[in-house]
Each structure stands twice: as C-alpha cells, then as structure tokens.
C-alpha cells in the first residue's frame, strides 16, 4: 500500500535527509526564497475595513555569517562538481550575502537529486535576482545534459520603472534525473491553437496528425495569470497560480506519482497534486504555512481530506509545545491558534495586535452578520488581570466571545473572573463570553464553544471547493508522536 500524503513542519534539509528515501520522488517543484532582501507578509482582509492587516510570514534576507560559512564548508568538503562550483562562486562574489544564499541552496539541491526517481524531474522557480547562479548550480548537481527547458512565466503585475524595462516574468528551470528517459505528457497540457500557427499539434487521441486537432503543446513562454482580485488568492506571499502548478504536474508526472514541494508555502503544489490524483509531500518551516495548508485542503476537498494525510513535526504533547514556545513564541502562537481554527491577528510586526493574538470569524445563522471571537495566548503564569484585559478587548472590538489559551491551568479565581463575564446567546444556545482553554485540553480535542453553522466559518480566505477525479482513497493516519518511517 502506498505511503500517505505527508505535510512536514521543519527545515527541509533535515526532513529530506531523515525522512525521504533515495529514488522515491517522481516530481520536485520548488519555489525557494529569491534573496530579494524583502519582508513577505500574509494579508488578512479585516471585516468592515478597507485596509488589510498583515503578519510577517518570512524575511527573505540572507547574510554571510557563521551559519552560512558552515554550510559552505560542508558542501565544499563533500567534493565533486558542486564543491568546485561553490569554490568558483566564492572566487567571483566573495564571502557575500549571495554566497550565503547559494550555500543554503546547494545541499538542498543535492538532496533533491538524491530522492528523485531515475525518470523524475525537477522544476526550480526563481526570478532574475539569482537565476543565473542557480542555473550553474543546477548544472553542477544534475549535469548540463539533464537540462530540459528554461520556462518563462509571464505575469501582468510587478514593478514599473522609468529607468529600466519593467520586470514581468519569473524563470522556471526544468531538469531531469536522466538524459535518456523522463516523463512528458504532452497530450495532457494542450492549449488552444491558432489556424495560422505551424506548431506541433495533437489529435484528441493523443497522436500527432492533421485530423481532429485538439490543440498545441505550449511553448516555453507561459502566460498564466493570478489576478489581484482572483478568488484563488489566499493572501500568502509569493503564491503561484493553481493553473501553473497544474500544468507542471500533468506534464511531468503520472496519476499516483509522488510530488514533493520542499518550500510549500500556502500549498498550491499540494492542492494541484491532490486534484490531479498524485501523492504528495509538502515541507515548510513555519506553522503559519502549515496551518494555512490544512485549512485550504479542508476548504477544497471537505473535512474527510484529513483522513488522507499526516502532519509530522507539529507538537503532539504539552512538553513539545513548551519547547516550541521557548524557541519561537510567534510560531507557538500560530500553532496554538491553528488547533482551534483561528489565525494570527493582523499586525505590522510579529506578535499580537492591541492585546489580540488571534481572531476567528463565524456566523450563528445562514443569513446573519459576521461574528468575531478574539484570542489571547499566554505561555507563562496566569493572573486574573489577563481575564479582565480580555474582557476589555471584547468590548473595544465589539466581539462576541473571548478565549484565553494557556499552558497553565487557570486558578479558581481566574475561572470565577471568566464566569462573571456572562454569556453570548445565539440560536444554538448560550456560550460563555470568556472561555479558558489549556494547551493540554486543546491537544485532547476540547474546542471552543461557539455556534457552528456548516460552511459559515469565514476566518480564512477560503479556497474554492473541488473534488479530484479518480483520486485514490488512503487509510486514516493520525499525528504520530514517534518518528515516521521514510518513504519507500
């Protein structure tokens, strides 16, 4: 029986080395950071406001430091063409920020080549900032003869300049593991043709010919849009169009093949793989992305989708959660809020927004107005003032319910303070205005008491619903505390 689809939280280099076996992946797509020295933010449109709140997702900034130097040294000491290429880069650019970026990419590309099947392909998505360096690095990893295409993805947004031509494209490098055999399903990605064009055409039966033309094979310039107002947009930085990923997956893999995205972000690759009946592995280093992907999958395929994949690397015990809280409080907040279907509150900096760490929107009737739950997340010692502060936030924000999430079990005095806040009445019954939940209770499955109208939770910008045709059913996997076996 095939392994389940898997979503990993963690450093993709570590995940690849520990969990993904040799020659097990049929198609790799990666959209790594571009060394653009930019801060990328997730945008959340606040209800009733024109402006969008934002939370920093990641900072795409690299610098030459001891960590980068150690990564460079490890790659050079391994020897071979990649080591020689890295030494040449150092001679050319010196101990610079771009060398730090390439030192991060080199070992990851080596590992991705290792896990690819003999007929597998890799598509690396980048922009002109570092594409020329990455092309040389890919030549070193795979060999120049394994280069298949340089695809230009053209888009209609981006920078305009009075001193240069506006940048309106990204580059996608396609390399195969072998120079003798690779998957290319031309008939699966045909596009409409124009009668005056003389490009290669396919019949509906998939054979070359002059009768019953169904379309032409796309060129290496792709004009696929993700418009600013598209329903597909989820507010995640660097999001790519579903149609872009769909074309790559259908062209370079077969149903049942395993697709890997080591920088999976908001999960477009995973979504497209699921829809096309492929298996998948997604890896991301932020709980913000992992939580968004889980919500996206439920929105697109329904709650039953959770039975077809597992999540590895998230805290599964109180002790695990405590470690995360110490090491990265912001990621801890994102993870804890994800347990109850909420999201990090919009802000222009990491952390809470005016006493609010998270928000969850809901409806208590099909035609009723949007309601709001606000969250406060506390990892340390609890005091009654936290409940009073949350009550004040509730009034100020005109929210309906406030929830205090904590490690520590609340004292009798804190419980009494919460009980004095009264109830929110809905057609579904009475719900405490201030609710207290510990991390242990959340891990045990105790959720928030609020009205649940089917399809009416509007916390996350929802992905459009779809059903994959002919996708296979996988057995139920739960979050495992033990280390999973690698993929076969």
DRENVEXDREN-204191 format. One line per 5 residues: for each residue y, x, z of C-alpha. Coordinates in pm, 1 decimal, m for minus. Each point is the difference from the previous one (the first is absolute). Last residue first. Layout:
DRENVEXDREN-204191
Y/X/Z | ...
end
This chain:
DRENVEXDREN-204191
380.3/970.2/20.3 | 317.5/m58.8/195.7 | 23.3/176.9/330.8 | m161.6/m151.3/310.7 | 240.6/m161.9/238.2
127.7/158.5/323.2 | m65.7/m232.5/292.0 | 256.3/m256.2/112.6 | m77.4/m222.0/m295.6 | 233.8/m272.8/m116.3
m236.0/m269.4/m123.7 | m200.4/m10.5/m319.0 | m127.7/m322.9/m151.6 | m220.1/29.7/m305.9 | 144.8/37.8/m347.7
38.5/m267.4/m266.3 | 39.8/121.2/m357.6 | 308.0/m80.1/m202.3 | m82.7/m224.1/m293.9 | 356.4/m100.2/m72.7
241.8/104.2/271.1 | 182.9/m294.4/158.5 | 377.4/9.5/18.5 | 277.4/m106.3/237.2 | 345.5/151.5/m53.5
95.9/258.7/261.1 | 202.7/m129.8/292.1 | 317.0/153.8/136.8 | m117.0/34.1/356.5 | 94.3/m224.5/289.9
m39.8/m325.7/m190.8 | m287.3/m157.9/189.5 | m27.8/m338.7/m172.7 | m325.0/28.4/m190.7 | m187.5/m217.6/247.5
231.1/m116.8/279.1 | m60.8/203.9/312.5 | 222.7/m107.8/287.4 | 39.0/269.2/269.7 | m208.9/150.0/279.2
m29.6/370.2/m86.5 | m336.7/169.9/m35.5 | m288.7/94.7/223.4 | m248.3/196.4/m210.4 | m133.1/250.3/252.4
222.2/268.6/m154.6 | 297.5/m227.4/65.3 | m105.5/m54.2/360.9 | m36.6/375.4/56.3 | 341.7/61.5/m153.5
146.6/m240.7/254.9 | 155.4/m334.0/m84.4 | 278.3/m188.1/178.6 | 158.8/m315.5/m142.3 | 353.3/m130.8/47.1
72.4/m344.6/m144.5 | m345.3/m123.3/93.6 | m140.1/m233.7/m268.5 | m30.5/m376.7/34.3 | m180.8/m211.8/m260.0
m72.0/12.0/m372.0 | 293.5/m221.5/m97.7 | 211.5/266.4/170.8 | 145.5/48.4/347.0 | 117.3/345.8/107.5
m55.7/44.9/370.0 | 170.2/115.0/317.8 | 155.4/335.1/88.6 | m112.5/m28.5/362.3 | m353.3/98.6/m103.8
123.8/340.3/m118.2 | 159.3/81.1/336.3 | m318.5/m116.2/176.5 | m208.5/232.2/m214.1 | 237.6/286.0/80.7
m27.9/m70.0/371.7 | m379.7/m19.3/m16.0 | m5.3/342.7/m164.6 | m42.0/54.5/m372.9 | m301.8/201.1/m119.2
119.4/334.1/m133.8 | m40.5/86.7/m365.2 | 260.1/m250.6/m112.0 | 96.2/m265.5/m254.1 | 279.4/m234.8/113.4
22.9/m311.6/m216.3 | 299.2/m228.2/m55.9 | m22.6/m349.3/m146.4 | 246.3/m233.3/m173.2 | 268.1/239.5/m117.7
371.7/m84.5/12.5 | 64.8/374.7/m34.8 | 230.1/10.5/304.7 | m214.6/m238.1/200.9 | m323.5/186.7/m61.6
174.3/334.0/53.7 | 107.5/m120.8/344.8 | m356.3/m104.3/83.1 | m121.3/341.7/m115.2 | 243.8/169.7/236.3
m113.4/m220.0/289.6 | m362.6/83.9/m78.8 | 73.8/372.5/m12.1 | 196.6/m26.5/324.3 | m321.0/m98.3/178.4
m127.6/362.2/m26.6 | m288.2/137.9/m204.2 | m100.0/367.9/4.2 | m41.0/162.1/m341.0 | m110.7/m95.3/m352.0
234.2/m296.1/m43.2 | 21.8/m202.5/m323.0 | 255.6/m283.3/m18.9 | m67.0/m277.4/m247.3 | 200.4/m284.5/m153.6
m155.1/m322.7/m130.9 | 195.3/m197.7/m261.5 | m8.1/m342.9/m159.2 | 58.1/m90.7/m365.9 | 101.5/m361.8/m46.0
m251.2/m284.7/m29.1 | m165.2/m136.8/m312.9 | m359.4/103.0/64.7 | 40.8/m8.5/376.5 | 28.0/257.1/278.6
115.9/268.9/m240.5 | m25.5/371.7/76.3 | 190.4/328.0/12.8 | m111.1/308.5/193.6 | 236.5/269.7/120.0
m29.4/342.0/156.8 | 163.6/257.1/225.5 | 297.5/m212.1/101.8 | 246.3/130.1/260.1 | 287.9/34.7/m244.0
m225.3/130.8/m279.0 | m301.6/200.4/109.4 | m121.7/339.4/m105.3 | 61.9/233.6/m288.8 | 342.9/m28.2/m152.7
196.9/m238.0/m220.3 | m189.5/m291.3/145.2 | m226.5/m285.1/m97.7 | m242.3/m107.3/269.5 | m353.3/134.6/m43.9
m238.2/m266.8/m118.9 | m208.6/m275.9/153.3 | m357.8/m103.3/m77.7 | m122.3/24.1/357.9 | m185.4/332.2/m25.5
264.5/123.8/m243.4 | 254.9/m0.7/280.4 | m212.2/249.7/191.9 | m40.9/225.6/m306.5 | 369.1/2.1/m92.6
98.4/67.0/361.8 | m250.4/284.3/26.0 | 135.0/146.2/m324.5 | 346.7/9.1/156.1 | m129.2/146.7/326.8
m166.2/294.8/m177.7 | m206.7/243.7/207.4 | 18.5/m170.4/337.8 | m49.1/m353.1/m134.0 | m282.0/117.3/m227.7
m182.6/158.8/293.7 | 41.8/m317.4/205.7 | m139.6/m208.1/m285.7 | m315.3/212.9/m8.9 | m38.2/m45.0/376.4
41.5/m376.8/m33.7 | m280.3/m3.2/m254.1 | m33.2/m56.0/m376.3 | 302.6/200.7/m112.7 | 22.1/11.3/m380.4
m181.2/282.3/m177.2 | m245.2/m197.6/m213.5 | 58.9/m350.7/m134.0 | m295.7/m181.1/m154.2 | m33.0/m208.8/m312.8
m170.6/m312.8/m133.7 | 15.4/m229.5/304.7 | 380.4/21.1/10.0 | 7.4/m164.4/m343.4 | m107.6/m327.7/163.8
357.6/m55.5/115.4 | 116.7/m79.3/m356.1 | 11.0/211.9/m314.4 | 365.1/73.3/m68.1 | 163.9/m78.1/334.9
m291.4/150.2/191.2 | 14.4/317.1/m210.3 | 376.0/31.8/42.2 | m24.4/m42.2/377.4 | m250.9/284.2/24.8
210.1/214.3/m234.5 | 314.0/m54.4/208.4 | m179.5/104.5/317.3 | m128.2/320.7/m161.0 | 346.9/78.4/m135.2
177.4/m35.8/336.1 | m290.7/174.5/170.7 | 108.5/310.6/m188.7 | m209.1/289.6/m135.4 | m160.3/m186.6/m286.7
m344.5/3.1/m158.6 | m158.3/m261.8/m225.6 | m361.6/m2.2/m116.4 | m115.4/m252.1/m259.0 | m281.5/m189.1/m166.5
75.7/m154.0/m338.2 | m13.1/m367.8/m97.7 | 329.5/m0.6/m191.8 | 188.7/m200.7/263.6 | m112.0/236.2/276.2
104.2/305.7/m201.8 | 341.7/m154.0/m73.0 | 59.6/m79.8/368.7 | m116.2/343.9/111.4 | 224.8/171.6/m253.6
294.7/m218.0/106.7 | m63.8/78.6/366.9 | 340.5/21.3/168.6 | m23.9/377.5/33.0 | m336.1/123.3/m136.7
60.5/375.4/12.0 | m368.9/105.7/m31.2 | m83.8/m270.5/m257.7 | m372.2/m0.4/m79.8 | m190.1/m230.5/m239.5
m379.1/m40.7/14.3 | m170.3/m155.1/m301.6 | m152.8/m348.8/29.6 | 157.6/m123.9/m321.5 | 75.5/300.6/m225.6
276.2/259.6/18.0 | 269.5/172.7/m209.2 | 156.9/m277.0/m209.7 | m39.8/m288.3/243.9 | 133.6/206.0/290.8
293.1/150.3/m189.0 | 104.7/m332.8/m151.5 | m26.5/m184.2/331.4 | 205.8/266.5/173.7 | 289.2/m51.6/m239.5
m42.0/m378.3/4.0 | 29.8/m2.3/380.9 | 340.5/164.2/m32.5 | 73.6/301.9/222.0 | 151.5/m4.4/348.6
201.7/317.9/68.9 | 148.2/m151.8/317.6 | m159.2/m318.4/138.0 | 195.2/m326.0/m27.1 | m301.5/m207.3/m106.1
95.9/m48.1/m364.9 | m249.5/m205.5/m199.2 | 224.4/m305.7/6.2 | 227.9/204.2/m228.4 | 371.8/5.3/86.2
46.8/375.0/m45.2 | m219.9/1.0/m309.0 | m325.8/192.6/m5.8 | m30.2/65.7/m371.5 | m256.5/166.6/m223.5
129.8/190.5/m303.9 | m276.3/254.8/m46.4 | 36.0/304.3/m227.7 | m335.2/171.1/m62.4 | m88.5/m251.0/m271.9
m182.7/m320.2/80.5 | m318.8/m80.6/m193.1 | 68.0/m277.6/m246.6 | m61.1/m371.4/m5.2 | m255.3/m270.8/m68.9
m52.9/60.4/m372.3 | m240.0/m254.1/m152.1 | m101.8/218.0/m295.4 | 117.3/354.6/m77.4 | m238.3/201.0/212.6
m65.8/196.0/318.4 | m247.1/m167.9/228.9 | 85.8/m178.1/328.6 | m131.0/m341.9/m98.1 | 354.2/m136.4/m10.9
73.9/251.0/m273.8 | 172.5/328.0/78.2 | 302.4/165.3/m160.1 | 108.0/360.5/m50.0 | 373.6/19.7/m70.2
140.4/m89.9/m342.0 | 291.3/m219.1/107.4 | 146.1/m249.2/m246.1 | m198.3/m292.3/144.5 | 118.4/59.2/353.8
m260.4/44.1/270.2 | m62.7/m178.3/328.5 | m150.3/225.7/269.9 | m360.2/104.9/46.5 | m106.9/118.5/343.3
m369.2/m93.6/24.7 | m84.8/102.2/m360.0 | 98.3/359.9/73.6 | m246.4/37.8/285.7 | 30.4/373.2/64.0
m248.5/157.1/239.1 | m46.4/376.3/m22.7 | m238.3/236.2/m172.9 | 13.8/352.1/m146.8 | 314.1/160.2/147.5
m112.8/m95.7/348.0 | 185.4/m97.4/316.6 | 261.2/m184.0/m205.5 | 375.6/45.8/26.2 | 273.5/m258.9/m57.7
357.2/93.0/92.1 | 236.0/m290.8/66.8 | 371.2/71.0/m51.1 | 285.4/m220.5/121.2 | 280.1/m149.0/m205.6
356.9/m122.3/m6.8 | 212.2/304.1/87.8 | 349.3/m58.6/m140.4 | 122.2/256.8/m248.8 | 237.4/245.2/165.3
367.8/23.7/106.3 | 101.9/m363.8/30.1 | m321.1/m84.5/183.6 | m212.0/m305.3/54.9 | m283.1/7.6/248.9
m288.6/m241.5/9.6 | m106.7/m324.0/m163.9 | m146.4/m86.5/m339.6 | m338.5/167.3/21.2 | m196.9/232.0/m228.5
m335.3/139.1/105.4 | m66.4/308.4/m212.6 | m364.7/98.4/m16.9 | m94.0/365.8/m36.3 | m355.4/m21.1/m123.9
m349.3/151.9/12.3 | 20.6/336.3/178.3 | m352.3/125.6/72.9 | 41.1/295.7/m238.6 | 278.4/142.8/218.4
m240.8/53.5/291.9 | m51.8/m244.5/284.1 | 172.8/165.5/297.8 | 213.5/257.2/m183.9 | 106.7/m243.5/m271.4
86.2/m249.6/274.6 | 222.9/261.2/166.4 | 173.9/71.8/m330.7 | 65.0/m372.9/m50.4 | 118.9/m29.2/361.4
265.7/265.7/m52.0 | 133.4/m173.3/m312.5 | m7.3/m342.0/168.0 | 207.0/107.1/303.0 | 331.9/m183.4/m29.2
m96.0/m160.1/m332.9 | m184.9/m283.7/176.6 | m360.7/m20.6/109.1 | m319.7/m203.9/m42.4 | m329.4/190.7/m3.2
m287.7/m172.1/m180.2 | m341.7/150.3/71.8 | m315.8/m70.9/m198.4 | m373.1/m11.6/66.8 | m289.9/74.2/m233.6
m141.2/279.4/217.4 | 80.1/m205.7/312.6 | 314.7/87.0/194.3 | m24.7/110.9/365.1 | 59.6/369.2/m68.4
296.3/m59.7/m232.3 | 168.0/m201.1/276.4 | m62.2/283.5/246.3 | 166.2/256.9/m228.3 | 289.8/m240.4/m60.5
47.5/m33.1/374.8 | m9.5/377.4/50.6 | 280.0/49.3/m257.2 | 231.6/m288.4/94.9 | 122.1/123.0/338.5
56.6/355.4/m124.1 | 180.6/m151.2/m298.8 | 242.5/m176.0/231.7 | 57.2/311.1/211.8 | 56.8/199.6/m319.4
265.0/m255.3/m97.3 | 168.4/54.5/337.5 | 22.7/372.1/m60.0 | m186.7/319.4/83.5 | 66.5/137.6/m348.2
40.0/m210.2/m316.2 | m152.0/229.7/m266.7 | m203.5/250.3/202.1 | m116.4/m279.0/227.1 | m105.1/m212.4/m297.1
m201.1/293.8/m136.4 | m180.4/32.5/332.3 | m76.4/m372.4/m12.3 | m139.8/33.8/m351.7 | m223.8/290.1/101.7
m131.9/m200.2/296.7 | m68.3/m300.7/m224.9 | m179.8/219.8/m252.1 | m240.9/145.4/253.9 | 40.2/118.1/357.4
m44.2/m194.5/324.6 | 245.4/239.5/169.2 | 283.0/m133.2/m215.7 | m65.2/m360.9/103.4 | m15.2/82.9/370.9
315.6/211.4/m23.9 | 197.9/m279.5/m163.1 | m108.7/m250.3/264.3 | 92.5/247.1/276.7 | 342.5/59.1/m158.2
62.1/m372.3/m24.4 | m77.9/m43.4/369.8 | 208.6/304.2/96.9 | 302.4/m124.6/m191.6 | 115.5/m51.7/m357.5
153.1/m343.2/m14.9 | m98.3/m328.8/m153.2 | 189.9/m327.8/0.2 | m135.6/m336.2/m111.7 | 78.6/m174.0/326.8
m236.2/m287.9/65.4 | m2.3/m373.4/58.9 | 346.8/m30.2/150.5 | 55.4/m359.9/97.8 | 250.7/m217.4/m177.7
183.1/m325.2/51.9 | 99.5/m184.0/m314.3 | 345.9/m147.9/m42.7 | 51.6/m358.3/m109.3 | m102.2/m147.9/333.5
m155.9/m337.7/81.3 | m346.9/146.4/43.0 | 6.9/379.0/3.4 | m112.7/166.2/m320.0 | m214.0/293.8/105.4
39.8/325.3/m189.5 | m235.5/290.8/64.6 | 196.3/321.5/m6.5 | m41.6/330.2/m180.4 | 214.9/293.8/112.9
63.4/244.5/m281.6 | m41.1/374.3/m49.7 | m162.7/m66.2/m338.6 | m310.3/208.2/64.4 | m195.7/m248.8/m211.3
m221.4/m161.3/261.4 | m349.0/m61.6/m139.2 | m94.3/m281.4/m239.7 | m371.4/53.6/m28.5 | m264.6/m168.7/m210.4
m358.1/123.6/20.2 | m283.9/m152.3/m202.0 | m378.1/26.3/21.4 | m32.3/125.4/357.1 | m329.6/127.7/145.2
m30.5/349.2/m150.0 | 3.7/180.6/335.2 | 24.2/m213.6/311.0 | 300.7/m168.3/157.5 | 25.8/m15.9/380.6
93.1/328.2/162.9 | 172.7/200.6/m272.7 | 161.9/m298.1/m168.3 | 114.9/m149.5/330.2 | 151.6/331.4/115.8
190.5/47.6/m323.6 | 102.3/m367.1/m0.2 | 169.9/27.4/337.9 | m81.8/m319.9/186.3 | m62.8/m373.5/m15.1
m293.6/m71.8/m228.2 | m67.8/m322.8/m188.2 | m359.6/m35.2/m111.9 | m185.0/m210.5/m254.5 | m357.2/m30.9/112.5
m275.9/242.1/m104.3 | m230.1/m119.9/m272.2 | m347.0/m139.2/84.6
end
